[in-house]
Amino acid sequence: MSTPTPDAPPKRSTRRPRIVISAEDLAHIEGLADGALERNPTLADRLLDELGRARIVAADRIPETVVQIGSAVTYRDEATGQERTVELVYPEDADIARQRVSVMTPIGVALIGLSEGAVFHWDTRGNQRRMLTVIKVEAKSDTDDD
């Protein structure tokens, strides 16, 4: 019988959740990240890192439970229990008053490509580390055009 090593860190805490991004969104998001390298290198590097580890698939192969551009996402802050619903959008469509969050924000980078049930760490602009859980993802409806 083997004895667990008390010094061994739990593997789950360091493992980031899997992400999936559509091939159609990939080029646009990479372009945004490349363009932001001078203005906000930390955010751009984080986004490029996420894209580098993503599984890239055709848009019609992404499950509706995966966050993509245009998805409505409900997530919970595990520290406060507070839930929030936002729509993930490109920067030109961002409008915080309408809960439309840009993929070029820390929370946008954290959310892109996640599935319902994913638990992830998010570093706020104030350098606070929060643990969030994706509760629900709703695909963009074709009738949502403004």
C-alpha positions in Angstrom: 0.0 0.0 0.0 1.5 3.4 -1.0 1.4 6.3 1.4 0.6 9.7 -0.1 3.4 12.2 0.0 2.3 15.2 2.2 4.6 17.6 0.3 3.1 16.8 -3.1 0.9 19.7 -4.3 -2.5 18.8 -5.6 -2.3 18.5 -9.4 -5.8 19.9 -9.9 -5.0 23.4 -8.6 -2.2 24.0 -11.2 -4.1 22.6 -14.1 -6.0 25.1 -16.3 -9.3 24.0 -17.8 -9.4 23.0 -21.4 -10.4 25.6 -23.9 -11.8 25.3 -27.5 -11.9 28.1 -30.0 -13.3 28.3 -33.5 -10.9 28.5 -36.4 -13.0 31.5 -37.6 -12.4 33.5 -34.4 -8.8 32.5 -34.1 -7.3 34.8 -36.7 -9.3 37.8 -35.5 -8.4 37.2 -31.8 -4.7 36.6 -32.7 -4.7 39.9 -34.6 -6.2 41.7 -31.6 -3.6 40.2 -29.3 -0.7 41.0 -31.7 -2.0 44.6 -31.9 -2.1 44.9 -28.1 1.5 43.7 -27.5 2.8 47.3 -27.2 -0.2 48.8 -25.4 -0.8 46.0 -22.9 1.8 43.3 -23.2 0.7 41.4 -20.1 -2.8 40.9 -21.3 -1.7 40.2 -24.9 0.8 37.6 -23.7 -1.9 36.0 -21.6 -4.3 35.8 -24.5 -1.7 34.4 -26.9 -0.8 31.8 -24.2 -4.5 30.8 -24.0 -4.7 30.6 -27.8 -1.6 28.5 -27.9 -3.1 25.9 -25.7 -6.5 25.9 -27.2 -8.0 23.2 -29.3 -9.0 24.8 -32.6 -12.1 23.5 -34.4 -14.6 24.5 -37.0 -17.3 26.8 -35.7 -20.0 24.3 -36.4 -18.1 21.7 -34.2 -18.0 23.9 -31.0 -20.6 22.7 -28.5 -23.1 25.3 -27.4 -21.8 24.9 -23.8 -18.4 26.5 -24.8 -17.8 30.2 -24.4 -17.1 31.9 -27.7 -17.5 35.4 -29.1 -21.2 36.3 -28.9 -21.9 33.8 -26.0 -23.8 34.9 -23.0 -21.9 33.5 -20.0 -23.1 33.2 -16.4 -20.2 32.7 -13.9 -19.9 32.7 -10.1 -17.2 34.3 -8.0 -16.5 31.5 -5.5 -15.2 33.9 -2.9 -18.5 35.9 -2.7 -21.0 33.5 -4.2 -22.1 36.3 -6.5 -23.2 35.4 -10.0 -22.9 37.6 -13.1 -24.0 37.2 -16.7 -22.0 38.9 -19.5 -21.8 38.6 -23.3 -18.3 38.0 -24.6 -17.7 40.3 -27.6 -14.9 41.9 -29.7 -13.6 45.2 -28.4 -15.6 47.3 -30.9 -18.8 45.8 -29.5 -18.0 46.2 -25.8 -20.5 48.1 -23.7 -20.3 47.5 -19.9 -23.7 49.1 -19.4 -25.2 46.3 -21.5 -23.0 43.6 -19.9 -21.0 43.2 -23.1 -17.4 42.4 -22.1 -14.5 42.5 -24.6 -12.3 39.5 -25.2 -9.4 42.0 -24.7 -10.1 42.4 -21.0 -8.7 40.1 -18.2 -12.1 38.5 -17.7 -12.6 38.1 -21.4 -9.3 36.4 -21.8 -10.1 34.1 -18.8 -13.6 33.2 -20.3 -12.8 32.5 -23.9 -13.1 28.8 -24.9 -14.2 27.6 -21.4 -17.0 25.0 -21.0 -19.9 25.0 -18.5 -18.7 23.7 -15.2 -15.1 24.9 -15.7 -13.4 26.4 -12.7 -10.7 29.0 -13.4 -8.5 31.6 -11.7 -8.8 35.2 -12.8 -6.5 38.0 -11.8 -8.4 41.2 -11.6 -7.0 44.6 -12.7 -6.3 45.2 -9.0 -4.1 42.1 -8.9 -6.6 40.1 -6.8 -6.8 36.4 -7.6 -10.3 35.1 -7.8 -11.7 31.6 -8.5 -14.7 31.6 -10.8 -17.0 28.9 -12.1 -18.7 28.9 -15.4 -22.4 28.2 -14.6 -24.1 28.5 -17.9 -23.3 29.3 -21.5 -25.9 30.4 -24.1 -24.9 30.5 -27.7 -25.5 33.7 -29.6 -28.9 33.7 -31.2 -29.1 34.7 -34.8 -31.8 37.3 -34.0 -29.6 39.3 -31.6 -28.3 41.6 -34.3 -28.5 45.3 -33.4 
